Amino acid sequence: MSLSMFAIPDGLGIAIVAPGGYPPDEAALARGIALLERQGCLVHNYYDPAEKFQRFGATDNGRAAQLHAAADDPDIQIVMALRGGYGMSRILPMLDLSILANSGKLFVGHSDFTALHMALLAHSGAVSFAGPMVCGDFGSAAPSDFTLSHFWQCLGQSRHAVTVATPNNPAIEAEGRLWGGNLAMLTHLLGTPYFPDIEDGILFVEDVNEHPYRVERMLLQLLHAGVLARQQAILLGDFSSYRLSDYDNGYDFNAMLQYVRSRVATPILTGLPFGHIADKLTLPVGCQAQIVSQKNELQLAITGYPALRSCG
């Protein structure tokens, strides 16, 4: 799919915010800004390298202020995370979620940014977007055409459909509210005011650098808390960059998945192209979704989410 198929509105205002970590490679940030500008976007960078604090893009107050300022800027349509890392959950109590939810901005990111997706959904049902970030995606040395194409196509209209090849999944059809994100962040927020209460939803999860036993442990936590039983389906995205050892004695991701499937009645599907990978979908968190799963194919249709307005 070619990016040239999609017309990006001229003068589209994009705010770059750093609610978590600062860029390990400032060159990636520069590349990301340059690519966005070549696509016709007007970039407003709220991250200031001089404001770095410890492992964060700024102090807690400074990072919260970035989000508030971007939400208040009338020239901004998209607020995109510079990167993930860690830090969003530290500033959730400092955020005015009503201002963010009612700003009309499209908030985009993944990984640590999952905390904001969940907070907005729990607070007011506001839809935000699990999708690419500036440094890792737009600023990649080789940006993924798949990722950028799906991003602009998704945000350019209020309905979107994709078909992806998947491994040996159960054949099901399901419909519900699409929600989820980084598995560690979801379990981290469980039991807090920032965890949404979703009935009959379609939950998607991903993670990176997490051994299969830790993935299992987090899924079991959601199971024991009653979250998984209330969903229509569970979609597993990418789980990569972990290391197995001789001690695992055959316990790998597939063994873990087989065990979890034996304990969870809700259908669990694999192969969703989302997570800490180059080729990822953009998924509106909180929209309506319909999935049709066949043995080697997954169809996902999403509707009822805010799209880009004309930049006039």
C-alpha positions in Angstrom: 0.0 0.0 0.0 1.5 3.3 -1.1 1.4 6.4 1.0 0.8 8.4 -2.1 -2.7 7.0 -2.2 -3.7 9.2 0.7 -4.1 13.0 0.6 -2.7 14.5 3.8 -4.4 17.8 4.4 -2.1 20.8 3.7 -1.0 22.6 6.8 -2.0 19.8 9.2 -0.8 20.8 12.6 1.0 18.1 14.6 2.2 18.6 18.1 5.2 16.5 19.4 5.0 15.9 23.1 7.3 13.9 25.4 5.1 12.6 28.2 7.6 9.7 28.9 11.2 9.4 27.9 13.5 11.6 25.9 14.9 10.4 22.6 18.0 8.2 22.9 18.9 9.4 19.5 18.2 13.1 18.7 18.8 12.3 15.0 15.7 10.1 15.0 13.7 13.0 16.2 15.1 15.3 13.5 14.3 12.7 10.9 10.8 12.3 12.1 10.1 16.0 12.1 11.7 16.3 8.6 9.4 13.5 7.2 6.3 15.0 8.7 7.2 18.4 7.2 7.9 16.8 3.8 4.4 15.3 4.0 3.0 18.9 4.3 2.5 19.0 8.1 3.2 21.9 10.3 5.1 20.5 13.3 5.0 22.1 16.7 7.7 20.5 18.9 6.9 20.9 22.6 9.9 18.8 23.5 13.0 20.8 24.5 16.2 18.8 25.0 17.4 21.4 27.5 14.4 20.4 29.8 15.4 16.7 30.1 15.1 15.5 33.6 16.6 12.2 34.7 15.3 9.6 32.3 12.3 11.7 31.3 11.6 14.3 28.6 11.1 16.9 31.2 10.0 17.2 34.9 6.6 15.8 35.7 5.1 19.3 35.7 6.8 20.0 32.4 5.6 16.9 30.7 2.0 17.5 31.8 2.3 21.1 30.6 3.3 19.9 27.2 0.0 17.9 26.8 -2.1 20.8 28.1 -0.4 23.3 25.8 -0.9 21.0 22.8 -4.5 20.5 23.6 -5.0 24.3 23.9 -3.3 25.1 20.6 -5.9 25.9 18.0 -3.4 25.1 15.2 -3.0 21.5 16.3 -5.1 18.5 15.1 -2.8 15.6 16.1 -0.9 15.3 19.3 1.8 12.6 18.8 4.1 11.1 21.4 7.8 11.5 20.7 8.4 8.0 22.1 7.3 5.8 24.9 9.7 4.6 27.7 8.2 5.4 31.1 6.6 8.4 32.6 2.9 8.8 31.6 1.5 7.1 34.7 3.5 9.6 36.9 1.6 12.5 35.4 -1.9 11.1 35.1 -3.1 12.7 38.3 -1.8 16.1 37.0 -3.7 16.0 33.8 -7.1 17.7 33.2 -8.6 14.8 31.3 -11.7 16.8 30.5 -9.6 19.4 28.7 -7.8 16.7 26.8 -10.9 14.8 25.9 -12.9 17.9 24.8 -10.0 19.5 22.9 -10.9 17.8 19.6 -7.2 16.7 19.2 -6.3 13.2 18.0 -3.9 11.8 20.6 -1.5 9.2 19.0 1.1 6.9 20.5 1.7 3.4 21.9 3.7 1.6 24.6 3.8 3.9 27.7 1.2 6.1 25.9 -1.3 3.4 26.6 -1.8 4.9 30.1 -3.3 8.1 28.5 -5.5 6.0 26.1 -6.9 4.1 29.1 -7.3 7.3 31.2 -9.3 9.1 28.5 -11.5 6.0 27.9 -12.2 5.6 31.6 -12.8 9.2 32.2 -15.2 10.1 29.3 -15.1 7.4 26.7 -13.0 9.6 24.5 -11.3 7.8 21.6 -7.6 8.1 21.0 -5.2 6.3 18.7 -2.8 3.5 19.4 -0.3 4.1 16.6 3.1 5.3 15.4 5.3 7.7 17.3 7.8 10.3 16.1 11.2 8.7 16.9 10.6 5.0 16.4 8.3 5.2 13.3 8.5 8.6 11.5 12.1 9.0 12.5 13.2 5.5 11.7 16.2 5.2 9.3 13.8 3.2 7.1 10.2 4.3 7.8 7.6 1.6 7.2 5.3 2.4 4.3 2.8 -0.1 5.8 2.7 1.8 9.1 2.5 5.3 7.6 -0.1 4.3 5.0 -2.4 2.7 7.6 -1.9 5.7 9.9 -3.0 8.3 7.4 -5.7 6.1 6.0 -7.2 5.4 9.5 -7.1 9.1 10.6 -8.4 10.3 7.3 -11.8 8.8 7.6 -14.2 7.7 10.4 -14.3 4.1 9.3 -11.5 1.7 8.2 -11.1 -1.9 7.4 -8.1 -4.2 7.1 -7.4 -7.8 6.3 -4.2 -9.4 7.6 -2.8 -12.9 7.2 -2.7 -14.7 10.6 -1.5 -18.0 11.9 -3.8 -20.9 12.9 -6.6 -19.0 14.7 -10.1 -20.1 15.7 -12.9 -19.2 13.3 -15.1 -16.6 15.1 -17.1 -13.4 14.5 -17.2 -10.8 17.2 -18.3 -7.2 17.6 -17.6 -4.7 20.4 -15.6 -1.8 21.6 -12.0 -2.0 20.6 -9.6 -1.2 23.4 -6.2 -2.1 24.9 -2.5 -1.5 24.2 0.6 -2.4 26.0 0.0 -5.3 28.3 2.3 -4.2 31.1 0.6 -0.8 31.2 -2.9 -2.3 31.3 -2.1 -4.5 34.3 -0.2 -1.6 35.9 -3.5 0.5 35.8 -5.8 -2.3 36.9 -7.7 -1.2 40.1 -7.1 2.5 39.5 -9.5 5.2 38.3 -7.6 5.1 34.9 -8.7 1.6 34.0 -11.8 1.5 31.9 -14.7 -0.8 32.6 -15.4 -2.4 29.2 -18.1 -5.0 28.7 -18.3 -7.1 25.6 -15.2 -5.5 24.1 -12.4 -6.6 21.8 -9.2 -6.3 23.8 -5.9 -6.0 22.0 -2.5 -6.4 23.8 1.2 -6.3 22.9 4.5 -6.1 24.7 8.2 -6.2 24.2 11.1 -7.6 26.2 8.7 -9.7 28.3 9.4 -13.4 28.8 6.4 -15.6 28.1 6.0 -16.4 31.8 5.6 -12.7 32.5 3.1 -12.4 29.6 1.2 -15.3 31.1 1.3 -13.7 34.6 -0.1 -10.5 33.3 -2.9 -12.2 31.3 -3.8 -14.3 34.4 -4.0 -11.1 36.4 -6.5 -9.7 34.0 -8.3 -13.1 34.0 -8.5 -13.2 37.8 -9.7 -9.6 38.0 -12.6 -10.6 35.7 -11.5 -8.5 32.8 -11.0 -11.2 30.2 -14.3 -13.0 30.8 -16.2 -9.8 29.9 -14.6 -9.5 26.4 -15.9 -10.9 23.1 -12.3 -11.6 21.8 -8.7 -11.0 22.7 -6.3 -10.0 20.0 -2.6 -10.6 20.6 -0.2 -8.3 18.8 3.6 -8.6 18.7 5.5 -10.1 21.7 9.1 -10.0 20.9 12.7 -9.4 22.0 12.5 -11.7 25.0 15.1 -14.4 25.7 14.5 -18.1 26.4 17.0 -20.3 28.3 17.7 -23.9 29.0 15.8 -23.5 32.3 12.6 -22.9 30.3 12.7 -26.6 29.3 10.3 -26.2 26.4 8.2 -23.5 27.9 8.0 -20.9 25.1 5.4 -18.5 23.8 3.4 -21.2 22.2 3.4 -23.3 25.3 2.3 -20.3 27.3 -0.5 -19.5 24.8 -1.8 -23.0 24.9 -2.0 -22.9 28.7 -3.7 -19.5 28.7 -6.2 -20.6 26.1 -7.0 -23.6 28.3 -7.9 -21.3 31.1 -9.7 -18.4 29.3 -13.1 -19.0 27.7 -12.9 -15.9 25.6 -11.4 -16.6 22.1 -7.7 -15.5 21.9 -6.4 -14.7 18.4 -2.8 -14.1 17.4 -1.1 -12.3 14.5 -2.4 -8.7 14.9 0.3 -6.4 13.4 0.6 -4.1 16.3 3.3 -3.4 18.9 7.0 -2.6 19.0 7.5 -3.6 15.4 8.2 -1.7 12.2 4.9 -2.6 10.5 2.0 -1.7 12.7 -1.7 -0.8 12.3 -3.2 2.3 13.8 -6.1 1.3 16.1 -8.6 3.8 17.5 -8.9 3.0 21.2 -12.6 3.1 22.2 -14.2 2.8 18.7 -16.6 0.1 17.6 -15.0 -2.9 15.9 -16.1 -6.0 14.1 -13.7 -9.0 13.5 -14.1 -12.0 11.4 -11.4 -14.6 12.0 -10.8 -17.5 9.7 -8.0 -20.0 10.0 -5.3 -17.9 8.2 -7.0 -14.5 7.9 -8.3 -11.8 10.2 -10.7 -9.1 9.0 -11.0 -6.0 11.2 -13.5 -3.3 10.6 -13.5 -0.1 12.8 -16.1 2.6 12.8 -17.4 5.6 14.8 -14.2 7.4 15.7 -13.1 11.0 15.1 -11.2 11.7 11.8 -9.1 14.6 10.6 -11.1 17.7 9.6 -10.2 19.9 6.7 -7.3 22.3 7.5 -8.8 24.9 5.2 
